């Protein structure tokens, strides 16, 4: 009809109603940090523990943030670095020097705080933890409010506080000298009853896994390899899907498991599923439906269907492969 009233677009109607306060905004639930399965770490370099000892003020009124790393099995104090803040770039440099000196562990255990985790990232992944994954290091997270799950490391922090921070150094340089002296004593002169009265230096040796830069990821069993944009998005068939800024610049593998449904994988981990119609990424879930931290692909070295795939084809909303129930 020539004089028919043209109906406004849905976005225009929403904008008008919102302008007059008639739209009820839905609160987005904040992702809650969860712990992961924890390994025993029976041998040196099987498991390292890391944390920041609580910050304290120096003589020059600046604050010191000690970054510490210990070997779980031998209790060897690998690192005690006096940093000016807990910024991610400072932790990157400290860990890179440590990897160059001591090699790479099989896993690193930490709490859910920054920079080890990102409270708003996919599976709480931070740029630091993504870097660890690229190096082939597994990530372990203790449950919130359960510092006893990293009890050996926390006990070392108590001794560190008593012997190397009271009184505090005049500046970061002097405080680092106190930390270095503490490391020498803790590793070489202090026997531990749990170690049959041996010192950590008697049991620890550097890891045979050398740090040789970051290997490029390969996804031979996926349909495509896509690089995440600087704003944390995947661009697929002219559609932009938000993934995570912590994965910016990283190559991920994608594989179509159903019409319009794509599995997204990073290294040997399945991150979730992309629905091209909804332009959403749904994280993988464990059998009970609860979101897990990160899902390791099932039998990645020996599983394989007739078409050569190494991950089972599952549809959106179904169980992610080999995502074990958290104890």
C-alpha positions as YAML, in Angstrom:
chain: A
units: angstrom
residues:
- id: 1
  name: UNK
  ca: [0.00, 0.00, 0.00]
- id: 2
  name: UNK
  ca: [1.46, 3.38, -0.95]
- id: 3
  name: UNK
  ca: [0.41, 5.11, 2.30]
- id: 4
  name: UNK
  ca: [1.18, 2.23, 4.67]
- id: 5
  name: UNK
  ca: [3.14, 3.06, 7.80]
- id: 6
  name: UNK
  ca: [6.64, 1.61, 7.70]
- id: 7
  name: UNK
  ca: [7.47, -0.33, 10.83]
- id: 8
  name: UNK
  ca: [10.74, 0.83, 12.45]
- id: 9
  name: UNK
  ca: [13.61, -1.57, 12.87]
- id: 10
  name: UNK
  ca: [13.83, -3.57, 16.08]
- id: 11
  name: UNK
  ca: [16.98, -1.68, 17.09]
- id: 12
  name: UNK
  ca: [15.14, 1.65, 16.71]
- id: 13
  name: UNK
  ca: [12.24, 0.46, 18.87]
- id: 14
  name: UNK
  ca: [14.71, -0.77, 21.49]
- id: 15
  name: UNK
  ca: [16.57, 2.56, 21.47]
- id: 16
  name: UNK
  ca: [13.35, 4.55, 21.98]
- id: 17
  name: UNK
  ca: [12.17, 2.34, 24.83]
- id: 18
  name: UNK
  ca: [15.62, 2.43, 26.42]
- id: 19
  name: UNK
  ca: [15.69, 6.21, 26.19]
- id: 20
  name: UNK
  ca: [12.51, 6.35, 28.28]
- id: 21
  name: UNK
  ca: [13.74, 3.86, 30.84]
- id: 22
  name: UNK
  ca: [11.43, 1.05, 29.73]
- id: 23
  name: UNK
  ca: [14.15, -1.54, 29.08]
- id: 24
  name: UNK
  ca: [15.26, -3.77, 31.92]
- id: 25
  name: UNK
  ca: [18.93, -4.56, 31.56]
- id: 26
  name: UNK
  ca: [19.95, -8.09, 32.36]
- id: 27
  name: UNK
  ca: [22.95, -8.35, 34.66]
- id: 28
  name: UNK
  ca: [25.72, -10.44, 33.19]
- id: 29
  name: UNK
  ca: [26.84, -13.14, 35.58]
- id: 30
  name: UNK
  ca: [30.51, -12.80, 36.41]
- id: 31
  name: UNK
  ca: [32.48, -15.98, 35.73]
- id: 32
  name: UNK
  ca: [33.52, -17.54, 39.01]
- id: 33
  name: UNK
  ca: [37.02, -18.92, 39.31]
- id: 34
  name: UNK
  ca: [37.23, -22.66, 39.80]
- id: 35
  name: UNK
  ca: [40.06, -24.94, 40.70]
- id: 36
  name: UNK
  ca: [41.49, -27.60, 38.44]
- id: 37
  name: UNK
  ca: [42.61, -31.17, 39.12]
- id: 38
  name: UNK
  ca: [45.92, -31.04, 40.99]
- id: 39
  name: UNK
  ca: [48.86, -33.33, 40.30]
- id: 40
  name: UNK
  ca: [51.16, -34.90, 42.89]
- id: 41
  name: UNK
  ca: [54.41, -33.48, 41.51]
- id: 42
  name: UNK
  ca: [56.51, -36.38, 42.79]
- id: 43
  name: UNK
  ca: [59.69, -35.57, 40.89]
- id: 44
  name: UNK
  ca: [61.69, -32.36, 40.39]
- id: 45
  name: UNK
  ca: [60.27, -30.16, 37.65]
- id: 46
  name: UNK
  ca: [57.03, -32.13, 37.47]
- id: 47
  name: UNK
  ca: [55.31, -29.23, 39.18]
- id: 48
  name: UNK
  ca: [56.30, -25.69, 40.07]
- id: 49
  name: UNK
  ca: [54.30, -23.46, 42.38]
- id: 50
  name: UNK
  ca: [54.16, -19.69, 42.01]
- id: 51
  name: UNK
  ca: [52.57, -16.77, 43.80]
- id: 52
  name: UNK
  ca: [53.14, -13.21, 44.94]
- id: 53
  name: UNK
  ca: [53.98, -12.82, 48.58]
- id: 54
  name: UNK
  ca: [51.96, -9.96, 50.00]
- id: 55
  name: UNK
  ca: [53.33, -6.55, 49.05]
- id: 56
  name: UNK
  ca: [55.12, -4.47, 51.67]
- id: 57
  name: UNK
  ca: [56.58, -0.99, 51.89]
- id: 58
  name: UNK
  ca: [60.28, -0.32, 51.52]
- id: 59
  name: UNK
  ca: [62.37, 2.33, 53.18]
- id: 60
  name: UNK
  ca: [61.89, 4.70, 50.22]
- id: 61
  name: UNK
  ca: [58.06, 4.43, 50.60]
- id: 62
  name: UNK
  ca: [57.74, 2.36, 47.44]
- id: 63
  name: UNK
  ca: [56.07, -1.04, 47.52]
- id: 64
  name: UNK
  ca: [57.72, -4.36, 46.77]
- id: 65
  name: UNK
  ca: [55.81, -7.26, 45.19]
- id: 66
  name: UNK
  ca: [57.90, -10.44, 45.62]
- id: 67
  name: UNK
  ca: [57.26, -12.99, 42.86]
- id: 68
  name: UNK
  ca: [58.22, -16.47, 44.06]
- id: 69
  name: UNK
  ca: [58.51, -19.87, 42.37]
- id: 70
  name: UNK
  ca: [59.32, -23.19, 44.07]
- id: 71
  name: UNK
  ca: [59.72, -26.77, 42.90]
- id: 72
  name: UNK
  ca: [56.98, -28.86, 44.51]
- id: 73
  name: UNK
  ca: [58.90, -32.11, 44.99]
- id: 74
  name: UNK
  ca: [62.25, -30.81, 46.24]
- id: 75
  name: UNK
  ca: [60.97, -27.52, 47.78]
- id: 76
  name: UNK
  ca: [63.80, -25.77, 45.92]
- id: 77
  name: UNK
  ca: [63.26, -22.01, 45.81]
- id: 78
  name: UNK
  ca: [63.70, -21.22, 42.11]
- id: 79
  name: UNK
  ca: [62.86, -17.52, 42.11]
- id: 80
  name: UNK
  ca: [62.29, -14.69, 44.54]
- id: 81
  name: UNK
  ca: [62.14, -11.49, 42.53]
- id: 82
  name: UNK
  ca: [61.55, -8.06, 44.05]
- id: 83
  name: UNK
  ca: [59.17, -6.37, 41.59]
- id: 84
  name: UNK
  ca: [57.63, -2.92, 41.68]
- id: 85
  name: UNK
  ca: [54.14, -4.25, 40.84]
- id: 86
  name: UNK
  ca: [52.32, -7.37, 39.71]
- id: 87
  name: UNK
  ca: [52.07, -6.14, 36.12]
- id: 88
  name: UNK
  ca: [52.02, -8.86, 33.50]
- id: 89
  name: UNK
  ca: [55.09, -7.68, 31.57]
- id: 90
  name: UNK
  ca: [57.27, -7.85, 34.69]
- id: 91
  name: UNK
  ca: [56.17, -11.42, 35.33]
- id: 92
  name: UNK
  ca: [56.88, -12.31, 31.70]
- id: 93
  name: UNK
  ca: [60.49, -11.16, 31.98]
- id: 94
  name: UNK
  ca: [61.02, -12.88, 35.33]
- id: 95
  name: UNK
  ca: [59.68, -16.22, 34.07]
- id: 96
  name: UNK
  ca: [61.62, -16.00, 30.83]
- id: 97
  name: UNK
  ca: [64.89, -15.59, 32.75]
- id: 98
  name: UNK
  ca: [63.90, -18.49, 35.00]
- id: 99
  name: UNK
  ca: [63.07, -20.76, 32.05]
- id: 100
  name: UNK
  ca: [66.40, -19.92, 30.42]
- id: 101
  name: UNK
  ca: [68.25, -20.83, 33.62]
- id: 102
  name: UNK
  ca: [66.27, -23.83, 34.89]
- id: 103
  name: UNK
  ca: [64.39, -25.18, 31.85]
- id: 104
  name: UNK
  ca: [60.66, -25.86, 31.62]
- id: 105
  name: UNK
  ca: [58.44, -27.69, 34.13]
- id: 106
  name: UNK
  ca: [55.61, -30.02, 33.21]
- id: 107
  name: UNK
  ca: [53.05, -27.91, 35.09]
- id: 108
  name: UNK
  ca: [52.75, -24.68, 37.07]
- id: 109
  name: UNK
  ca: [50.32, -24.26, 39.99]
- id: 110
  name: UNK
  ca: [49.03, -20.87, 41.06]
- id: 111
  name: UNK
  ca: [45.99, -19.16, 42.53]
- id: 112
  name: UNK
  ca: [43.35, -17.40, 40.44]
- id: 113
  name: UNK
  ca: [44.74, -13.89, 40.76]
- id: 114
  name: UNK
  ca: [46.40, -11.68, 38.16]
- id: 115
  name: UNK
  ca: [48.63, -12.07, 36.25]
- id: 116
  name: UNK
  ca: [48.31, -15.86, 36.46]
- id: 117
  name: UNK
  ca: [44.62, -15.74, 35.58]
- id: 118
  name: UNK
  ca: [42.23, -13.19, 34.11]
- id: 119
  name: UNK
  ca: [38.89, -12.90, 35.95]
- id: 120
  name: UNK
  ca: [36.98, -11.94, 32.79]
- id: 121
  name: UNK
  ca: [38.81, -14.10, 30.24]
- id: 122
  name: UNK
  ca: [37.68, -17.34, 28.66]
- id: 123
  name: UNK
  ca: [38.39, -20.03, 31.29]
- id: 124
  name: UNK
  ca: [40.18, -17.23, 33.22]
- id: 125
  name: UNK
  ca: [43.08, -17.46, 30.78]
- id: 126
  name: UNK
  ca: [45.57, -14.59, 30.97]
- id: 127
  name: UNK
  ca: [48.29, -13.72, 28.47]
- id: 128
  name: UNK
  ca: [50.83, -15.23, 30.88]
- id: 129
  name: UNK
  ca: [48.99, -18.55, 31.17]
- id: 130
  name: UNK
  ca: [48.48, -18.64, 27.38]
- id: 131
  name: UNK
  ca: [52.25, -18.25, 27.00]
- id: 132
  name: UNK
  ca: [52.78, -21.18, 29.38]
- id: 133
  name: UNK
  ca: [50.43, -23.31, 27.29]
- id: 134
  name: UNK
  ca: [52.35, -22.37, 24.14]
- id: 135
  name: UNK
  ca: [55.50, -23.66, 25.84]
- id: 136
  name: UNK
  ca: [53.84, -27.00, 26.61]
- id: 137
  name: UNK
  ca: [53.37, -26.26, 30.33]
- id: 138
  name: UNK
  ca: [50.13, -27.46, 31.92]
- id: 139
  name: UNK
  ca: [48.21, -25.07, 34.15]
- id: 140
  name: UNK
  ca: [46.93, -25.91, 37.61]
- id: 141
  name: UNK
  ca: [44.71, -23.64, 39.68]
- id: 142
  name: UNK
  ca: [43.89, -24.02, 43.36]
- id: 143
  name: UNK
  ca: [40.29, -23.46, 44.42]
- id: 144
  name: UNK
  ca: [39.44, -19.95, 45.68]
- id: 145
  name: UNK
  ca: [39.81, -19.71, 49.42]
- id: 146
  name: UNK
  ca: [41.90, -22.91, 49.61]
- id: 147
  name: UNK
  ca: [45.51, -21.74, 50.10]
- id: 148
  name: UNK
  ca: [46.28, -25.11, 51.71]
- id: 149
  name: UNK
  ca: [46.22, -26.60, 48.21]
- id: 150
  name: UNK
  ca: [49.49, -24.74, 47.72]
- id: 151
  name: UNK
  ca: [50.55, -25.27, 51.32]
- id: 152
  name: UNK
  ca: [54.26, -25.94, 50.75]
- id: 153
  name: UNK
  ca: [54.62, -22.67, 48.91]
- id: 154
  name: UNK
  ca: [52.67, -20.73, 51.54]
- id: 155
  name: UNK
  ca: [54.87, -22.19, 54.28]
- id: 156
  name: UNK
  ca: [57.94, -20.92, 52.44]
- id: 157
  name: UNK
  ca: [56.30, -17.48, 52.28]
- id: 158
  name: UNK
  ca: [56.01, -17.42, 56.07]
- id: 159
  name: UNK
  ca: [59.72, -18.11, 56.47]
- id: 160
  name: UNK
  ca: [60.53, -15.55, 53.77]
- id: 161
  name: UNK
  ca: [58.47, -12.91, 55.55]
- id: 162
  name: UNK
  ca: [60.12, -13.53, 58.89]
- id: 163
  name: UNK
  ca: [63.72, -13.59, 57.66]
- id: 164
  name: UNK
  ca: [63.92, -11.35, 54.59]
- id: 165
  name: UNK
  ca: [61.35, -8.58, 55.02]
- id: 166
  name: UNK
  ca: [61.75, -7.51, 58.65]
- id: 167
  name: UNK
  ca: [63.15, -4.97, 58.46]
- id: 168
  name: UNK
  ca: [62.49, -4.19, 54.82]
- id: 169
  name: UNK
  ca: [65.26, -2.98, 52.52]
- id: 170
  name: UNK
  ca: [65.81, 0.69, 51.78]
- id: 171
  name: UNK
  ca: [64.91, 0.18, 48.11]
- id: 172
  name: UNK
  ca: [64.23, -2.57, 45.58]
- id: 173
  name: UNK
  ca: [67.94, -3.19, 44.96]
- id: 174
  name: UNK
  ca: [68.74, -3.72, 48.64]
- id: 175
  name: UNK
  ca: [65.61, -5.84, 49.09]
- id: 176
  name: UNK
  ca: [66.66, -8.06, 46.18]
- id: 177
  name: UNK
  ca: [70.02, -8.58, 47.87]
- id: 178
  name: UNK
  ca: [68.19, -9.80, 50.98]
- id: 179
  name: UNK
  ca: [66.11, -12.15, 48.85]
- id: 180
  name: UNK
  ca: [69.22, -13.54, 47.14]
- id: 181
  name: UNK
  ca: [70.81, -14.28, 50.52]
- id: 182
  name: UNK
  ca: [67.62, -15.99, 51.66]
- id: 183
  name: UNK
  ca: [67.58, -18.17, 48.53]
- id: 184
  name: UNK
  ca: [71.12, -19.36, 49.19]
- id: 185
  name: UNK
  ca: [70.33, -20.23, 52.80]
- id: 186
  name: UNK
  ca: [66.94, -21.81, 52.08]
- id: 187
  name: UNK
  ca: [68.23, -24.05, 49.30]
- id: 188
  name: UNK
  ca: [71.68, -25.00, 50.53]
- id: 189
  name: UNK
  ca: [71.79, -24.66, 54.31]
- id: 190
  name: UNK
  ca: [68.29, -25.39, 55.61]
- id: 191
  name: UNK
  ca: [67.43, -29.12, 55.89]
- id: 192
  name: UNK
  ca: [63.78, -30.19, 55.73]
- id: 193
  name: UNK
  ca: [62.26, -32.94, 57.83]
- id: 194
  name: UNK
  ca: [59.99, -33.93, 54.91]
- id: 195
  name: UNK
  ca: [63.15, -34.39, 52.79]
- id: 196
  name: UNK
  ca: [64.76, -36.76, 55.32]
- id: 197
  name: UNK
  ca: [66.77, -33.82, 56.69]
- id: 198
  name: UNK
  ca: [68.25, -33.04, 53.29]
- id: 199
  name: UNK
  ca: [68.48, -29.60, 51.75]
- id: 200
  name: UNK
  ca: [66.48, -28.75, 48.61]
- id: 201
  name: UNK
  ca: [69.71, -28.27, 46.65]
- id: 202
  name: UNK
  ca: [70.60, -31.93, 47.35]
- id: 203
  name: UNK
  ca: [67.51, -33.12, 45.47]
- id: 204
  name: UNK
  ca: [66.88, -30.57, 42.75]
- id: 205
  name: UNK
  ca: [68.40, -30.52, 39.27]
- id: 206
  name: UNK
  ca: [67.52, -28.36, 36.28]
- id: 207
  name: UNK
  ca: [64.83, -29.56, 33.89]
- id: 208
  name: UNK
  ca: [65.95, -31.44, 30.76]
- id: 209
  name: UNK
  ca: [63.25, -29.57, 28.85]
- id: 210
  name: UNK
  ca: [65.16, -26.57, 27.53]
- id: 211
  name: UNK
  ca: [63.57, -23.22, 26.82]
- id: 212
  name: UNK
  ca: [64.06, -22.65, 23.11]
- id: 213
  name: UNK
  ca: [61.42, -20.08, 22.29]
- id: 214
  name: UNK
  ca: [57.77, -20.61, 21.43]
- id: 215
  name: UNK
  ca: [56.94, -23.38, 18.95]
- id: 216
  name: UNK
  ca: [54.31, -22.68, 16.33]
- id: 217
  name: UNK
  ca: [51.03, -24.55, 16.90]
- id: 218
  name: UNK
  ca: [49.81, -26.92, 14.19]
- id: 219
  name: UNK
  ca: [46.30, -28.26, 13.72]
- id: 220
  name: UNK
  ca: [46.52, -31.01, 11.08]
- id: 221
  name: UNK
  ca: [43.24, -32.60, 12.18]
- id: 222
  name: UNK
  ca: [41.18, -29.41, 12.02]
- id: 223
  name: UNK
  ca: [39.56, -27.81, 9.00]
- id: 224
  name: UNK
  ca: [41.25, -24.44, 9.30]
- id: 225
  name: UNK
  ca: [43.76, -22.45, 11.32]
- id: 226
  name: UNK
  ca: [42.60, -18.95, 12.27]
- id: 227
  name: UNK
  ca: [44.56, -16.20, 14.02]
- id: 228
  name: UNK
  ca: [42.69, -14.37, 16.79]
- id: 229
  name: UNK
  ca: [42.51, -10.63, 16.14]
- id: 230
  name: UNK
  ca: [44.09, -8.03, 18.42]
- id: 231
  name: UNK
  ca: [40.68, -7.38, 19.98]
- id: 232
  name: UNK
  ca: [40.19, -11.08, 20.81]
- id: 233
  name: UNK
  ca: [37.82, -12.04, 17.98]
- id: 234
  name: UNK
  ca: [37.59, -14.79, 15.40]
- id: 235
  name: UNK
  ca: [36.65, -13.73, 11.89]
- id: 236
  name: UNK
  ca: [34.84, -16.57, 10.16]
- id: 237
  name: UNK
  ca: [32.70, -16.28, 7.04]
- id: 238
  name: UNK
  ca: [32.49, -12.49, 7.46]
- id: 239
  name: UNK
  ca: [31.23, -12.86, 11.01]
- id: 240
  name: UNK
  ca: [33.06, -11.72, 14.12]
- id: 241
  name: UNK
  ca: [32.87, -13.91, 17.21]
- id: 242
  name: UNK
  ca: [34.25, -12.74, 20.55]
- id: 243
  name: UNK
  ca: [36.72, -15.24, 21.98]
- id: 244
  name: UNK
  ca: [39.21, -13.74, 24.45]
- id: 245
  name: UNK
  ca: [41.71, -10.88, 24.41]
- id: 246
  name: UNK
  ca: [44.20, -13.12, 26.19]
- id: 247
  name: UNK
  ca: [44.36, -15.17, 22.97]
- id: 248
  name: UNK
  ca: [45.01, -12.14, 20.74]
- id: 249
  name: UNK
  ca: [47.51, -12.99, 18.02]
- id: 250
  name: UNK
  ca: [47.34, -16.72, 18.74]
- id: 251
  name: UNK
  ca: [46.55, -19.32, 16.09]
- id: 252
  name: UNK
  ca: [43.62, -21.59, 16.94]
- id: 253
  name: UNK
  ca: [42.26, -24.60, 15.08]
- id: 254
  name: UNK
  ca: [38.60, -24.79, 14.07]
- id: 255
  name: UNK
  ca: [36.64, -27.79, 12.86]
- id: 256
  name: UNK
  ca: [33.01, -28.00, 11.76]
- id: 257
  name: UNK
  ca: [31.24, -30.66, 13.85]
- id: 258
  name: UNK
  ca: [27.69, -29.85, 12.70]
- id: 259
  name: UNK
  ca: [26.02, -27.44, 10.32]
- id: 260
  name: UNK
  ca: [27.10, -23.98, 11.49]
- id: 261
  name: UNK
  ca: [28.73, -25.37, 14.64]
- id: 262
  name: UNK
  ca: [32.54, -25.20, 14.90]
- id: 263
  name: UNK
  ca: [34.87, -26.66, 17.52]
- id: 264
  name: UNK
  ca: [37.62, -24.22, 18.58]
- id: 265
  name: UNK
  ca: [40.90, -25.66, 19.87]
- id: 266
  name: UNK
  ca: [44.08, -24.08, 21.20]
- id: 267
  name: UNK
  ca: [47.12, -26.34, 21.32]
- id: 268
  name: UNK
  ca: [45.80, -29.66, 22.74]
- id: 269
  name: UNK
  ca: [42.87, -27.99, 24.50]
- id: 270
  name: UNK
  ca: [39.28, -27.71, 23.24]
- id: 271
  name: UNK
  ca: [38.02, -24.24, 24.17]
- id: 272
  name: UNK
  ca: [34.40, -24.54, 23.09]
- id: 273
  name: UNK
  ca: [31.98, -24.33, 20.19]
- id: 274
  name: UNK
  ca: [31.08, -21.47, 17.87]
- id: 275
  name: UNK
  ca: [27.52, -21.05, 16.63]
- id: 276
  name: UNK
  ca: [27.73, -18.97, 13.47]
- id: 277
  name: UNK
  ca: [24.03, -18.09, 13.59]
- id: 278
  name: UNK
  ca: [24.22, -16.70, 17.12]
- id: 279
  name: UNK
  ca: [27.83, -15.52, 16.73]
- id: 280
  name: UNK
  ca: [28.63, -16.92, 20.17]
- id: 281
  name: UNK
  ca: [31.36, -19.10, 21.60]
- id: 282
  name: UNK
  ca: [30.03, -21.57, 24.18]
- id: 283
  name: UNK
  ca: [32.75, -22.94, 26.50]
- id: 284
  name: UNK
  ca: [33.16, -26.69, 26.83]
- id: 285
  name: UNK
  ca: [31.42, -28.37, 29.75]
- id: 286
  name: UNK
  ca: [32.03, -31.41, 31.90]
- id: 287
  name: UNK
  ca: [29.47, -34.25, 32.04]
- id: 288
  name: UNK
  ca: [27.47, -32.61, 34.85]
- id: 289
  name: UNK
  ca: [27.07, -29.47, 32.75]
- id: 290
  name: UNK
  ca: [29.43, -27.41, 34.90]
- id: 291
  name: UNK
  ca: [32.01, -25.34, 33.05]
- id: 292
  name: UNK
  ca: [35.53, -26.54, 33.60]
- id: 293
  name: UNK
  ca: [38.79, -24.63, 33.47]
- id: 294
  name: UNK
  ca: [40.14, -26.14, 30.29]
- id: 295
  name: UNK
  ca: [39.39, -29.38, 28.49]
- id: 296
  name: UNK
  ca: [42.24, -31.61, 27.39]
- id: 297
  name: UNK
  ca: [41.49, -33.47, 24.19]
- id: 298
  name: UNK
  ca: [40.71, -37.14, 24.73]
- id: 299
  name: UNK
  ca: [43.47, -39.60, 23.82]
- id: 300
  name: UNK
  ca: [45.07, -37.05, 21.57]
- id: 301
  name: UNK
  ca: [47.99, -39.31, 20.64]
- id: 302
  name: UNK
  ca: [46.12, -42.50, 19.83]
- id: 303
  name: UNK
  ca: [42.49, -41.73, 19.20]
- id: 304
  name: UNK
  ca: [41.38, -41.45, 15.62]
- id: 305
  name: UNK
  ca: [38.31, -42.05, 13.52]
- id: 306
  name: UNK
  ca: [38.34, -43.36, 10.01]
- id: 307
  name: UNK
  ca: [38.62, -39.87, 8.61]
- id: 308
  name: UNK
  ca: [41.83, -39.22, 10.57]
- id: 309
  name: UNK
  ca: [40.34, -36.90, 13.16]
- id: 310
  name: UNK
  ca: [41.69, -37.07, 16.70]
- id: 311
  name: UNK
  ca: [38.72, -35.40, 18.41]
- id: 312
  name: UNK
  ca: [35.26, -36.85, 18.58]
- id: 313
  name: UNK
  ca: [32.55, -34.98, 16.70]
- id: 314
  name: UNK
  ca: [30.13, -33.65, 19.28]
- id: 315
  name: UNK
  ca: [27.32, -31.13, 18.87]
- id: 316
  name: UNK
  ca: [26.82, -27.88, 20.72]
- id: 317
  name: UNK
  ca: [25.78, -28.39, 24.31]
- id: 318
  name: UNK
  ca: [27.03, -31.95, 24.57]
- id: 319
  name: UNK
  ca: [29.92, -33.14, 26.68]
- id: 320
  name: UNK
  ca: [33.41, -31.95, 25.80]
- id: 321
  name: UNK
  ca: [35.86, -34.75, 25.20]
- id: 322
  name: UNK
  ca: [37.88, -36.01, 28.14]
- id: 323
  name: UNK
  ca: [37.00, -33.17, 30.49]
- id: 324
  name: UNK
  ca: [37.33, -34.90, 33.82]
- id: 325
  name: UNK
  ca: [35.13, -34.17, 36.78]
- id: 326
  name: UNK
  ca: [36.94, -31.98, 39.27]
- id: 327
  name: UNK
  ca: [37.41, -33.78, 42.59]
...
